Structure formats: structure tokens, C-alpha cells
Amino acid sequence: MKINGVELPDLDLLDLEVAEKYEKSLKSIENIGEKVKDMTIVESIKTQCNAIFNVFNDLFGKGTDKKIFGNKVNLLTCLKAFEELITCVNEPNEEIERFTKKYSPNRAQRRAKK
């Protein structure tokens, strides 16, 4: 997967350990909007970017934030990189949904009527 122009290993969310790590990372930023609500702009940028840095470090190893963002702390860049991560991770889920729909009980019932 490519995030902010940096090649990272793909995340296999069908692997239990990876899925647990991913879920834990997402929970850590779940209520970030409420957290930064009354902060100054500087505090808000720092808090949100650090939270995103931590997600990447948790998932791909310490120092990944420096590979992706360098020494720059830019909220828009962080949000775009996070969006890229979520998009890449969700692609296999769509494939699984197509597969499971193919063999859903509804389909089996329709085939039995023929």
C-alpha cells in the first residue's frame, strides 16, 4: 500500500492479530474531535497529528511516521494519509462482501425453488 507516496506493507485485516491491532489503533482516535474541541489551533493540530502518527507507528512499527511525514506536522497531510490508509484497508472488505453475498442463504433459497 502506498501512503503519502511511501510504500508500506499491506495490512491483512483478515489476520486476527492485525485486525486487533488495527481496531485498537482506531479506538485511540475515536473521540479526537471532542478532545480538540476547546483547544487552540496549534494544540489541535499537534494533538490530531500525533494521534495519526501513533496509528501508523502502532500498525507498521516505530518510526513509520517519520518515513511518511518527515519532520513536518501538517494536519491536512495527516488527514489525507489517514484517509488513504482507511481506503486501502477497506478494499479487501468489499471483496469479501461480494464473496459472502454470492453464497448468502437468500441465494440458496432462490436456487432451490428452480
DSSP file (Angstrom, degrees, kcal/mol; ACC not computed):
  #  RESIDUE AA STRUCTURE BP1 BP2  ACC     N-H-->O    O-->H-N    N-H-->O    O-->H-N    TCO  KAPPA ALPHA  PHI   PSI    X-CA   Y-CA   Z-CA
    1    1 A M              0   0    0      0, 0.0     7,-3.8     0, 0.0     2,-0.5   0.000 360.0 360.0 360.0 146.8    0.0    0.0    0.0
    2    2 A K  E     -A    7   0A   0      5,-0.2     2,-0.5    82,-0.1     5,-0.2  -0.935 360.0-178.3-113.4 123.2    1.2    3.5   -0.8
    3    3 A I  E >  S-A    6   0A   0      3,-2.9     3,-2.3    -2,-0.5    78,-0.1  -0.981  74.1 -18.2-123.4 121.7    0.6    6.3    1.8
    4    4 A N  T 3  S-     0   0    0     -2,-0.5    -1,-0.1     1,-0.3     3,-0.1   0.846 129.1 -52.8  52.4  36.9    1.6    9.8    1.0
    5    5 A G  T 3  S+     0   0    0      1,-0.2     2,-0.5    -3,-0.0    -1,-0.3   0.469 115.5 117.5  81.7   1.8    3.9    8.5   -1.7
    6    6 A V  E <   -A    3   0A   0     -3,-2.3    -3,-2.9    62,-0.0     2,-0.5  -0.895  64.3-128.9-107.8 129.4    5.6    6.0    0.7
    7    7 A E  E     +A    2   0A   0     -2,-0.5    -5,-0.2    -5,-0.2    -3,-0.0  -0.635  32.8 176.4 -78.7 124.4    5.3    2.2    0.1
    8    8 A L        -     0   0    0     -7,-3.8     3,-0.1    -2,-0.5     2,-0.0  -0.882  37.6 -91.5-122.5 156.6    4.2    0.3    3.2
    9    9 A P        -     0   0    0      0, 0.0     2,-0.1     0, 0.0    -1,-0.0  -0.375  49.8-102.7 -65.2 147.5    3.4   -3.3    3.6
   10   10 A D        -     0   0    0      1,-0.1     2,-0.5    -2,-0.0    79,-0.0  -0.394  30.8-126.7 -67.1 147.4   -0.2   -4.3    3.1
   11   11 A L        -     0   0    0     -3,-0.1     2,-1.2    -2,-0.1    -1,-0.1  -0.867  11.1-149.8 -97.3 125.4   -2.3   -4.9    6.2
   12   12 A D    >   -     0   0    0     -2,-0.5     3,-2.0     1,-0.2     7,-0.3  -0.753  16.0-179.3 -94.9  90.9   -4.1   -8.3    6.2
   13   13 A L  T 3  S+     0   0    0     -2,-1.2    -1,-0.2     1,-0.3     6,-0.1   0.528  76.0  70.0 -71.7  -3.6   -7.2   -7.4    8.3
   14   14 A L  T 3  S+     0   0    0     -3,-0.1     2,-0.5     4,-0.1    -1,-0.3   0.545  80.6  89.7 -87.0  -7.5   -8.4  -11.0    7.9
   15   15 A D  S <> S-     0   0    0     -3,-2.0     4,-2.8     1,-0.1     5,-0.2  -0.794  80.6-137.8 -86.8 127.8   -5.5  -12.0   10.2
   16   16 A L  H  > S+     0   0    0     -2,-0.5     4,-2.6     1,-0.2     5,-0.2   0.891  99.2  48.7 -57.1 -47.0   -6.7  -11.8   13.8
   17   17 A E  H  > S+     0   0    0      1,-0.2     4,-2.2     2,-0.2    -1,-0.2   0.910 114.2  45.9 -62.4 -42.5   -3.6  -10.1   15.3
   18   18 A V  H  > S+     0   0    0     -6,-0.3     4,-2.6     2,-0.2    -1,-0.2   0.916 112.5  51.1 -66.0 -43.1   -3.5   -7.5   12.6
   19   19 A A  H  X S+     0   0    0     -4,-2.8     4,-2.7    -7,-0.3    -2,-0.2   0.896 110.4  49.1 -62.6 -40.7   -7.3   -6.8   12.9
   20   20 A E  H  X S+     0   0    0     -4,-2.6     4,-2.5    -5,-0.2    -1,-0.2   0.919 112.3  47.7 -64.7 -43.2   -6.9   -6.4   16.7
   21   21 A K  H  X S+     0   0    0     -4,-2.2     4,-2.2    -5,-0.2    -2,-0.2   0.909 113.5  48.3 -63.3 -42.3   -4.0   -4.0   16.3
   22   22 A Y  H  X S+     0   0    0     -4,-2.6     4,-2.4     2,-0.2    -2,-0.2   0.928 112.2  48.0 -63.8 -47.1   -6.0   -2.0   13.7
   23   23 A E  H  X S+     0   0    0     -4,-2.7     4,-2.2     1,-0.2    -2,-0.2   0.907 111.6  50.1 -61.9 -42.7   -9.1   -1.9   15.8
   24   24 A K  H  X S+     0   0    0     -4,-2.5     4,-1.4     1,-0.2    -1,-0.2   0.902 110.2  50.9 -62.5 -41.6   -7.1   -0.8   18.9
   25   25 A S  H  X S+     0   0    0     -4,-2.2     4,-0.5     1,-0.2    -2,-0.2   0.905 110.3  48.8 -63.5 -42.2   -5.4    2.0   16.9
   26   26 A L  H >< S+     0   0    0     -4,-2.4     3,-1.1     1,-0.2     4,-0.4   0.880 106.9  55.8 -66.9 -36.9   -8.7    3.3   15.5
   27   27 A K  H >< S+     0   0    0     -4,-2.2     3,-1.0     1,-0.2     4,-0.4   0.839  97.7  64.3 -62.8 -31.6  -10.2    3.3   19.0
   28   28 A S  H 3< S+     0   0    0     -4,-1.4    -1,-0.2     1,-0.2    -2,-0.2   0.736 112.6  33.4 -66.3 -21.2   -7.4    5.5   20.2
   29   29 A I  T X< S+     0   0    0     -3,-1.1     3,-1.6    -4,-0.5     4,-0.3   0.314  87.2 109.4-113.4   7.8   -8.5    8.3   17.8
   30   30 A E  T <  S+     0   0    0     -3,-1.0     3,-0.3    -4,-0.4    -2,-0.1   0.876  88.7  28.0 -53.8 -47.4  -12.3    7.7   18.0
   31   31 A N  T 3> S+     0   0    0     -4,-0.4     4,-1.9     1,-0.2     3,-0.4  -0.045  79.9 123.7-108.3  31.9  -13.2   10.8   20.0
   32   32 A I  H <>  +     0   0    0     -3,-1.6     4,-2.1     1,-0.2    -1,-0.2   0.841  69.1  61.0 -62.8 -33.3  -10.5   13.1   18.9
   33   33 A G  H  > S+     0   0    0     -3,-0.3     4,-0.6    -4,-0.3    -1,-0.2   0.903 107.5  43.7 -60.3 -42.2  -13.0   15.6   17.6
   34   34 A E  H >4 S+     0   0    0     -3,-0.4     3,-0.5     1,-0.2     4,-0.4   0.873 111.1  56.2 -68.4 -37.3  -14.4   16.1   21.1
   35   35 A K  H 3< S+     0   0    0     -4,-1.9     3,-0.3     1,-0.2    -2,-0.2   0.875 113.4  38.2 -63.3 -39.3  -10.9   16.1   22.6
   36   36 A V  H >< S+     0   0    0     -4,-2.1     3,-1.7     1,-0.2    -1,-0.2   0.468  86.5 103.7 -93.5  -1.5   -9.7   19.0   20.4
   37   37 A K  T << S+     0   0    0     -4,-0.6    -1,-0.2    -3,-0.5    -2,-0.1   0.847  90.8  30.0 -50.4 -45.2  -13.0   21.0   20.5
   38   38 A D  T 3  S+     0   0    0     -4,-0.4    -1,-0.3    -3,-0.3     2,-0.1   0.214  99.6 108.5-104.5  15.3  -11.8   23.6   23.0
   39   39 A M  S <  S-     0   0    0     -3,-1.7     2,-0.1     1,-0.1    -3,-0.1  -0.444  74.5-102.7 -87.4 163.1   -8.1   23.6   22.1
   40   40 A T     >  -     0   0    0     -2,-0.1     4,-2.7     1,-0.1     5,-0.2  -0.330  40.1-102.7 -72.3 167.3   -6.2   26.3   20.3
   41   41 A I  H  > S+     0   0    0      1,-0.2     4,-2.7     2,-0.2     5,-0.2   0.919 123.3  49.6 -58.8 -44.5   -5.4   25.7   16.6
   42   42 A V  H  > S+     0   0    0      1,-0.2     4,-2.5     2,-0.2    -1,-0.2   0.934 113.1  45.4 -62.1 -47.6   -1.8   24.8   17.5
   43   43 A E  H  > S+     0   0    0      1,-0.2     4,-2.7     2,-0.2    -1,-0.2   0.899 113.2  51.5 -62.0 -40.5   -2.8   22.4   20.2
   44   44 A S  H  X S+     0   0    0     -4,-2.7     4,-2.6     2,-0.2     5,-0.3   0.925 111.1  46.0 -63.7 -46.6   -5.5   20.9   18.0
   45   45 A I  H  X S+     0   0    0     -4,-2.7     4,-2.7     1,-0.2     5,-0.3   0.938 114.9  48.0 -61.0 -47.2   -3.1   20.3   15.1
   46   46 A K  H  X S+     0   0    0     -4,-2.5     4,-2.3    -5,-0.2    -2,-0.2   0.916 114.1  46.2 -61.6 -44.6   -0.5   18.8   17.4
   47   47 A T  H  X S+     0   0    0     -4,-2.7     4,-1.9    -5,-0.2    -2,-0.2   0.933 115.9  44.0 -64.9 -48.1   -3.0   16.5   19.1
   48   48 A Q  H  X S+     0   0    0     -4,-2.6     4,-2.0    -5,-0.2    -2,-0.2   0.921 115.8  46.7 -67.0 -43.8   -4.6   15.3   15.9
   49   49 A C  H  X S+     0   0    0     -4,-2.7     4,-3.0    -5,-0.3     5,-0.2   0.919 111.8  50.9 -65.4 -42.8   -1.3   14.8   14.0
   50   50 A N  H  X S+     0   0    0     -4,-2.3     4,-2.3    -5,-0.3    -1,-0.2   0.881 108.5  52.8 -62.1 -36.7    0.3   13.0   16.9
   51   51 A A  H  X S+     0   0    0     -4,-1.9     4,-1.7     2,-0.2    -1,-0.2   0.913 112.0  45.0 -63.8 -42.3   -2.7   10.7   17.2
   52   52 A I  H  X S+     0   0    0     -4,-2.0     4,-2.1     2,-0.2    -2,-0.2   0.890 110.4  54.2 -69.2 -39.5   -2.4    9.8   13.5
   53   53 A F  H  X S+     0   0    0     -4,-3.0     4,-2.5     1,-0.2    12,-0.2   0.923 107.9  51.3 -57.1 -43.5    1.4    9.4   13.8
   54   54 A N  H  X S+     0   0    0     -4,-2.3     4,-2.8     1,-0.2    -1,-0.2   0.872 105.7  54.8 -64.0 -37.6    0.7    6.9   16.6
   55   55 A V  H  X S+     0   0    0     -4,-1.7     4,-2.2     2,-0.2     5,-0.2   0.952 111.3  44.3 -60.3 -49.1   -1.7    4.9   14.4
   56   56 A F  H  X S+     0   0    0     -4,-2.1     4,-2.7     1,-0.2     5,-0.3   0.897 114.8  48.9 -63.9 -40.3    0.9    4.5   11.7
   57   57 A N  H  X S+     0   0    0     -4,-2.5     4,-1.7     1,-0.2    -1,-0.2   0.893 111.7  49.4 -66.7 -39.1    3.6    3.6   14.3
   58   58 A D  H  < S+     0   0    0     -4,-2.8    -2,-0.2    -5,-0.2    -1,-0.2   0.900 119.0  38.1 -65.1 -40.7    1.3    1.1   16.0
   59   59 A L  H  < S+     0   0    0     -4,-2.2    -2,-0.2    -5,-0.2    -1,-0.2   0.862 132.5  21.1 -81.0 -36.9    0.4   -0.6   12.7
   60   60 A F  H  < S-     0   0    0     -4,-2.7    -3,-0.2     1,-0.2    -2,-0.2   0.430 115.2 -89.6-117.8  -1.5    3.7   -0.5   10.8
   61   61 A G    ><  -     0   0    0     -4,-1.7     3,-1.8    -5,-0.3    -1,-0.2  -0.095  56.8 -48.1 107.5 153.4    6.4   -0.1   13.5
   62   62 A K  T 3  S+     0   0    0      1,-0.2    -8,-0.0     2,-0.1    -5,-0.0  -0.252 121.8  28.4 -57.4 137.0    8.1    2.7   15.3
   63   63 A G  T 3> S+     0   0    0    -10,-0.1     4,-1.6     3,-0.0     3,-0.4   0.319  81.0 115.5  94.2  -7.3    9.5    5.4   13.0
   64   64 A T  H <> S+     0   0    0     -3,-1.8     4,-2.4     1,-0.2     5,-0.2   0.872  72.0  60.1 -62.4 -35.4    6.8    4.9   10.3
   65   65 A D  H  > S+     0   0    0      1,-0.2     4,-2.9    -4,-0.2     5,-0.4   0.887 104.2  49.5 -59.5 -38.1    5.5    8.4   11.0
   66   66 A K  H  > S+     0   0    0     -3,-0.4     4,-1.6     3,-0.2    -1,-0.2   0.864 109.7  51.6 -69.4 -35.4    8.9    9.9   10.1
   67   67 A K  H  < S+     0   0    0     -4,-1.6    -2,-0.2     2,-0.2    -1,-0.2   0.916 119.1  36.1 -64.4 -42.3    9.0    7.9    6.8
   68   68 A I  H  < S+     0   0    0     -4,-2.4    -2,-0.2    -5,-0.1    -3,-0.2   0.901 135.3  18.4 -79.7 -42.8    5.6    9.1    5.8
   69   69 A F  H >< S-     0   0    0     -4,-2.9     3,-1.5     1,-0.3    -3,-0.2   0.537  83.4-154.1-110.7  -9.3    5.6   12.7    7.1
   70   70 A G  T 3<  -     0   0    0     -4,-1.6    -1,-0.3    -5,-0.4    -2,-0.1  -0.471  67.3 -38.6  65.4-139.1    9.3   13.5    7.6
   71   71 A N  T 3  S+     0   0    0     -2,-0.1     2,-0.3     2,-0.0    -1,-0.2   0.292 110.7 112.1-100.5   8.9    9.6   16.2   10.2
   72   72 A K    <   -     0   0    0     -3,-1.5     2,-0.6    -6,-0.1    -3,-0.0  -0.631  50.1-162.5 -86.5 138.3    6.6   18.1    9.0
   73   73 A V        +     0   0    0     -2,-0.3     2,-0.5     4,-0.0   -24,-0.1  -0.848  27.0 156.1-120.4  91.9    3.4   18.3   11.1
   74   74 A N     >  -     0   0    0     -2,-0.6     4,-2.4     1,-0.1     5,-0.2  -0.976  35.2-151.1-123.5 121.0    0.6   19.3    8.8
   75   75 A L  H  > S+     0   0    0     -2,-0.5     4,-2.8     1,-0.2     5,-0.2   0.895  96.3  50.1 -61.0 -43.4   -2.9   18.5    9.6
   76   76 A L  H  > S+     0   0    0      1,-0.2     4,-2.4     2,-0.2    -1,-0.2   0.918 111.5  48.7 -63.5 -42.6   -4.2   18.3    6.1
   77   77 A T  H  > S+     0   0    0      2,-0.2     4,-2.2     1,-0.2    -1,-0.2   0.910 112.8  48.9 -61.6 -42.2   -1.3   15.9    5.1
   78   78 A C  H  X S+     0   0    0     -4,-2.4     4,-2.4     2,-0.2    -2,-0.2   0.922 111.7  48.1 -63.5 -45.4   -2.0   13.8    8.1
   79   79 A L  H  X S+     0   0    0     -4,-2.8     4,-2.3     1,-0.2    -2,-0.2   0.892 112.0  49.3 -65.1 -39.3   -5.7   13.6    7.4
   80   80 A K  H  X S+     0   0    0     -4,-2.4     4,-2.3    -5,-0.2    -1,-0.2   0.910 111.6  49.1 -65.5 -41.6   -5.2   12.7    3.8
   81   81 A A  H  X S+     0   0    0     -4,-2.2     4,-2.1     2,-0.2    -2,-0.2   0.897 111.2  49.8 -64.6 -40.1   -2.7   10.0    4.7
   82   82 A F  H  X S+     0   0    0     -4,-2.4     4,-2.4     2,-0.2    -1,-0.2   0.906 109.9  50.9 -64.8 -41.4   -5.1    8.6    7.3
   83   83 A E  H  X S+     0   0    0     -4,-2.3     4,-2.5     1,-0.2    -2,-0.2   0.902 108.3  52.2 -62.8 -41.1   -7.9    8.6    4.6
   84   84 A E  H  X S+     0   0    0     -4,-2.3     4,-2.5     2,-0.2    -1,-0.2   0.905 109.1  51.0 -60.3 -41.5   -5.5    6.7    2.2
   85   85 A L  H  X S+     0   0    0     -4,-2.1     4,-2.3     2,-0.2    -2,-0.2   0.945 111.0  46.6 -60.7 -49.6   -4.9    4.1    5.0
   86   86 A I  H  X S+     0   0    0     -4,-2.4     4,-2.0     1,-0.2    -2,-0.2   0.900 112.6  50.6 -61.9 -42.1   -8.6    3.6    5.6
   87   87 A T  H  X S+     0   0    0     -4,-2.5     4,-1.1     1,-0.2    -1,-0.2   0.930 111.7  47.1 -62.1 -46.6   -9.3    3.3    1.8
   88   88 A C  H  < S+     0   0    0     -4,-2.5     3,-0.3     1,-0.2    -2,-0.2   0.886 113.4  48.5 -63.0 -39.0   -6.6    0.7    1.3
   89   89 A V  H  X S+     0   0    0     -4,-2.3     4,-0.5     1,-0.2    -1,-0.2   0.843 109.2  52.8 -71.3 -33.6   -7.7   -1.3    4.3
   90   90 A N  H  X S+     0   0    0     -4,-2.0     4,-1.6    -5,-0.2    -1,-0.2   0.702  88.8  79.6 -78.6 -19.3  -11.4   -1.3    3.2
   91   91 A E  H  X S+     0   0    0     -4,-1.1     4,-1.3    -3,-0.3     3,-0.4   0.917  93.6  46.9 -56.6 -47.8  -10.8   -2.6   -0.3
   92   92 A P  H  > S+     0   0    0      0, 0.0     4,-2.1     0, 0.0    -1,-0.2   0.842 106.4  60.4 -63.8 -30.4  -10.4   -6.3    0.8
   93   93 A N  H  X S+     0   0    0     -4,-0.5     4,-2.2     1,-0.2    -2,-0.2   0.885 102.2  51.9 -62.7 -37.9  -13.5   -6.0    2.9
   94   94 A E  H  X S+     0   0    0     -4,-1.6     4,-1.9    -3,-0.4    -1,-0.2   0.876 108.1  52.0 -65.3 -37.2  -15.6   -5.1   -0.2
   95   95 A E  H  X S+     0   0    0     -4,-1.3     4,-1.9     2,-0.2    -2,-0.2   0.900 109.4  49.0 -65.7 -40.9  -14.2   -8.2   -1.9
   96   96 A I  H  X S+     0   0    0     -4,-2.1     4,-3.0     2,-0.2     5,-0.2   0.894 107.8  54.8 -66.3 -39.9  -15.2  -10.4    1.0
   97   97 A E  H  X S+     0   0    0     -4,-2.2     4,-2.4     1,-0.2     5,-0.2   0.919 108.0  49.2 -59.6 -43.1  -18.7   -8.9    1.0
   98   98 A R  H  X S+     0   0    0     -4,-1.9     4,-1.4     1,-0.2    -1,-0.2   0.903 112.7  48.5 -61.6 -40.4  -19.1   -9.8   -2.7
   99   99 A F  H  X S+     0   0    0     -4,-1.9     4,-0.8     1,-0.2    -2,-0.2   0.926 112.9  45.7 -66.4 -45.7  -17.9  -13.3   -1.9
  100  100 A T  H >< S+     0   0    0     -4,-3.0     3,-0.6     1,-0.2    -2,-0.2   0.853 109.4  55.2 -70.1 -33.0  -20.3  -13.8    1.0
  101  101 A K  H >< S+     0   0    0     -4,-2.4     3,-1.5    -5,-0.2     6,-0.2   0.866  99.7  62.4 -64.5 -34.0  -23.3  -12.4   -0.9
  102  102 A K  H 3< S+     0   0    0     -4,-1.4    -1,-0.2     1,-0.3    -2,-0.2   0.828 114.0  33.1 -59.3 -32.2  -22.7  -14.9   -3.6
  103  103 A Y  T << S+     0   0    0     -4,-0.8    -1,-0.3    -3,-0.6    -2,-0.2  -0.003  87.5 140.3-115.3  27.8  -23.3  -17.7   -1.1
  104  104 A S    <>  -     0   0    0     -3,-1.5     4,-1.8     1,-0.1     3,-0.5  -0.326  65.0-113.3 -70.0 155.1  -25.9  -16.0    1.1
  105  105 A P  H  > S+     0   0    0      0, 0.0     4,-2.4     0, 0.0     5,-0.2   0.850 115.9  60.7 -57.1 -35.9  -28.9  -18.0    2.4
  106  106 A N  H  > S+     0   0    0      1,-0.2     4,-2.1     2,-0.2     5,-0.2   0.918 104.9  47.0 -57.6 -45.4  -31.2  -15.9    0.2
  107  107 A R  H  > S+     0   0    0     -3,-0.5     4,-2.4    -6,-0.2    -1,-0.2   0.901 110.3  52.8 -64.7 -41.2  -29.5  -17.0   -2.9
  108  108 A A  H  X S+     0   0    0     -4,-1.8     4,-1.7     1,-0.2    -1,-0.2   0.892 108.9  50.1 -62.7 -38.9  -29.5  -20.7   -1.8
  109  109 A Q  H  X S+     0   0    0     -4,-2.4     4,-1.3     2,-0.2    -1,-0.2   0.907 110.0  50.1 -65.6 -41.8  -33.3  -20.4   -1.3
  110  110 A R  H  X S+     0   0    0     -4,-2.1     4,-0.7     1,-0.2     3,-0.3   0.904 110.7  49.7 -63.0 -40.9  -33.8  -18.9   -4.7
  111  111 A R  H >< S+     0   0    0     -4,-2.4     3,-0.6     1,-0.2    -1,-0.2   0.848 106.3  56.4 -67.3 -33.5  -31.8  -21.7   -6.3
  112  112 A A  H 3< S+     0   0    0     -4,-1.7    -1,-0.2     1,-0.2    -2,-0.2   0.807 101.1  58.4 -68.7 -29.1  -33.7  -24.4   -4.5
  113  113 A K  H 3<        0   0    0     -4,-1.3    -1,-0.2    -3,-0.3    -2,-0.2   0.731 360.0 360.0 -73.1 -21.6  -37.0  -23.1   -6.0
  114  114 A K    <<        0   0    0     -4,-0.7    -1,-0.2    -3,-0.6    -2,-0.1   0.481 360.0 360.0 -71.8 360.0  -35.8  -23.6   -9.6
